[in-house]
Structures are given as structure tokens and as C-alpha cells.
Amino acid sequence: MENKKIKLKNKKLNKKSTNETQLTNETQSTNETQSTNETQSTNEIQNKKYTFIEVCAGAGGLSSGLIKAGMTPIILNDNNKDCCKTLELNHKEMIDTNNLKIVCDSLTNIDLKEYKGNIDLLTGGVPCQSYSLAGDRKGLNDPRGDLMLKFANLIETVEPKIFMIENVKGLTSHDNGNTLKKIIENLNKQNKYTIIYKVLNSLNFGVPQKRERIFIIGTLNIENINYEFPKKDDKIITVGEALLNVPLSDGALYSESKKKYFSLIPEGGCWINLPEDKQKEYLMASYESGGGKRGILHRLSNSKPSLTLLCSPSQKQTERCHPTEIRPLRIREYARIQTFNDTYKFHGSLSSQYKQIGNAVPVELARRIGISIIKCLSK
């Protein structure tokens, strides 16, 4: 999809001081060979500290990627207690040394007035069920859709240099595109930002998964800030590559009856590989309803990327069976495909952990977006 741009008037904003901590981990020293797609020379971003606040942070896929890119979180927020505990478990050092705040509350209750004009990035994975192709798609008429409008208020309050929203691809087509148009208008009521958006497929950015999400990015109209989305990779990473030497972990189980169906399905196959009588037996009334339904009884392939990981690997519409074994993907396998580090911990019940991982922004995609944001800010 081509970038869509809305041109608006410019406004100046003070720059951040340059005598703060240096960007580490993802930026190479200037005497090393650097990837033009991923890293910026340190003489452009040396001694700078790029800050962000994230609301609706979930388990921390987006924030982990931004941190890997070299950005510093000031506040991470979610209203789910398990997600907040997950954030605390994995960012303890930053909480202790950088005064990172984990705020477990609704974004509607957050007061960010003290950060006005002092934050580089305000971002959030604002709840997307209102626009999802798998949901009722009530959009802004759904209370969850209304959180988009609450996020717009936070933009006015904080006035960050850049804001970013991640959401489902269905947002682009909801109400023939009118919902997206209305959201963009609400995000920019004071005409302070230039806004672009693009649907990114994670498999093009080092993630072994077909996962399409829209990213809406607004840049404050000062000094001709010009954001560019990261460039696609030529190489596609497969499930087999991603799961190599994955640590053993807990996971969901199939019922004995479901195991019998999966025993008939080859690697990379799904319900259509069953004999017709078994298809009708498993799908029942939905057999006659038409549509693709390729996520039903889906067995992953080691030679291809995964289908989109959802909140459960074992429900009828979201089955993600191991390529060669008759079982759902386990927690660490789920996390690998979402490009979390093997050391990243998830708090809560098994179902809660699957949901946290399935809802996350893939870490590697977030890292690359973070690098592109730093590039934008360092010019």
C-alpha cells in the first residue's frame, strides 16, 4: 500500500539536550560496516536519548523493539494486570535505574501534562477488536473504538514530536475507509501534524509470520521532519528457522478427537486436506458457508512463515498446529514466532500468556520501526 499523506502547517518545538546517554545495542560504532536499512551512524545520534511513552502496551512487544532500537521508555501503560506484571518482570532494571513507570490503569485515567513538549514518541496499540475482520466491526460506535478518541486527547496533552498507532488491517476498510478518515481527523484536530499510514506485513521485516497491521504515524510540523517506513527484506524467515533449538515450555493440548483430525493433515495443510466426510463432520454448518477458512485445522509448515498468531493456538478458528507433531505451538514457540527473546517472561495463566503473545507487536518489526524513528529524529 502506498503511503497516504496529509500536509499541514508547521510549528517549532524545542530540541532535546544532547548531553544524555548514548544509544547502544542496535547502533554500530562509526568504524564498522553498517546496514543502510537498519542502523544509523553514531555520529548522527551520539549522546542523544530518544524517549517514548506507550499506552495499551500489552506484554511489551512494541516497547521491547523500541528499546532494542535504542529508545528509552518513560511510561508503559496497560489496564491488564498480567500484562503489567509481564512489563515489570522484563524491565526491572529500567524501573530501578531509569525511573521507568509501569502504570496499570485505563489510558482514560492517565495524566501526562508534565510531559508536554518533552517526549519524542507517544505510541500505543489502541484496542483493535472494533475494527477486526474477526469481530463485529462496530468501529467508533464500540467503547473500545472510542479509545482512539482518548488517544487523540493524549496527543494534544503531550504534543510529542512523533505519535504512532498500531492497529488491525481491517481499519483501512471499515465503513469504506470513512472510519480511518475520521480517526485521522480526530488525531489532528489542531493541524499540528503531518500524518501518514501504511499496512506492514511482518514477514517482510525479519518476522517468521504473515501478520498485516496498519501503522499510523504523525510527525510534528517542525524543521521538515520526514518519516519513512523501514524497507522490506529480501529474505523471508520460515517457521523451521524460527523454532530451531527453541527452549522447552508449557503449552496447550488438543482433545483426543481433534488429534484424530490432525493426524490426517500434512505439514502446511488444513481442513481441506481431510476426506470430504471428515470435512463436513468437523466444520458442520460452516461447511456450506463458503469462504477461505484456511485457519481451521491449520498445520504450520517448516518451510514457510506462520499464519498470524492469535490469542489462542487451539480454538476452532485459530488453530496453529506444530508442523510435525500433533499439538498446538507451545508458549516459547509462540514467543519465538513473535520474535521475543527466549529470556522474556510472561506472567499469568497459560491462556493469559498465549493472549499476551498473540496480541503483541512482533519485537523485530518494532525494532526496525524504532530505528526508522530515530533516523527521522536525528536528521
Secondary structure, 3 states (H helix, E strand, C coil): CCCEEECCCCCCCCCCCCCCCCCCCCCCCCCCCCCCCCCCCHHHHCCCCEEEEEECCCCCHHHHHHHHHCEEEEEEEECCHHHHHHHHHHCHHHHHHCCCEEEECCHHHCCCHHHCCCCCEEEECCCCCCCCCCCCCCHHHCCCCCHHHHHHHHHHHHCCCEEEEEEEHHHHCHHHHHHHHHHHHHHCCCCCEEEEEEEEEHHHCCCCECCEEEEEEEEECCCCCCCCCCCCCCCCCCHHHHCCCCCCCCCCCCCHHHHHHHCCCCCCCCHHHCCHHHHHHHHHHHHHCCCCCCCCCCECCCCCCECCCCCCCCCCCCCCECCCCCCECCHHHHHHHCCCCCCCCCCCCHHHHHHHHHHCCCHHHHHHHHHHHHHHHHC
